[in-house]
Amino acid sequence: MARTALILGAGIGGIVAAETLRKLLPPEHRVVVVEREHNHVFAPSLLWRMTGANDSASFTRPLSALSSKGVELVTGELTRIDPATLSVEVDGQTLTGDTLIVALGADYAPELVAGLAAAGHNLYTLAGAQSIHGALEAFEGGRIVVLTAAPAYKCPAAPYEAAMLVDAYCKQRRLRKSTTITVYAAEPMPMPVAGPVVGGQIKMLLEKKGIAYFPGHQVTKAEAGQLHFADGTTVPFDLLLYVPPHRVPAVVKEAGLCAESGWVAVDRATLETKFPNVYAIGDVTSIPLKMGRPLPKAGVFAHGQAEVVAKNIAHAWTGRGQAARFDGHGMCFVEIGGGMAGIGSGNFYAEPTPDVRMRFPNPLWHLGKILYEKYWLWRRF
């Protein structure tokens, strides 16, 4: 009996879920992906775009390529999700499946901080990375501030990588002596879920590069050349790069999928939601850890969760293979500039605290990130 898997979102998690399902399911079953964008942007490469080390064509691909893998792509605006009936509405068209995978990620909400969008550049979008590159090209020295506007956000290493890559860029242009680079973070330490050892390693890297770091600073307002924080501090800047506040997509909230955390609650091993045959993966979820913080929002976890969900759906529909469980393991590269990168990895489900370690930067890990980008784009497109 032919069945349909509906996947909402074509980020890393959605793409992996779709392609894994297509590989595991007989051809009579349909795999349908709903996505509003026409192109896939490999987000880890945005930092290189920021400093001009690549161009957008090198890490974006048309999502229409999914059709060559037997995946049906529906491009349009998702306006309604009904998890009880496993149906969705896309530009007025109703689609119904036998299972639903919500992989819509997190929406960026710079408007939650007055003046933020007008005052600075968003580190987490392609348009933002390109505008940062233009601003850096025109920069002739002064005060650069890297800001995290809320204590929880995806890709926890990214703002710290950005500060170190900007440091390397300014050195290359011989502007470093006339430039101050400062990180103001809403969180209490770098990458707090990874623990104090990893956080301390990141702080040490910043210090060695002369990058000042101020944790526990919650921004309340931004205006031309000035940031205001909840403790009364006012900080001037000439160039502001920011990580915006995140929030769950409105269509997910309206569907009744969110828990008290404001994000979708799932079984930490199977990614099942409270609705039968409805799963959620990646940044749209919140998975509490024993230490009191949630699992970080990162592409590596979306990838692993997508494989687990796809394998379990295929097993349920065909009886083949084995049931799978997500084990909380993950890794990420940490770029520091100058052709160097470190790598952090470990078990985030370990108790009482995640067991995470970071290997110190060297050229091989930087090469590893380059090769992974190339592998991802070749393998998926």
Helices and strands as residue ranges (DSSP letters): E 4-8, H 12-24, E 30-35, E 39-41, G 43-45, H 46-50, G 56-58, E 60-62, G 63-69, E 72-75, E 78-82, E 87-90, E 93-96, E 99-102, E 107-108, G 110-112, H 116-119, E 121-122, H 126-138, E 142-148, H 158-172, G 176-178, E 179-185, G 192-194, H 196-208, E 212-214, E 219-223, E 226-229, E 234-236, E 239-243, E 246-247, H 250-254, E 278-280, G 282-284, H 299-318, E 329-337, E 340-347, E 355-362, H 363-380
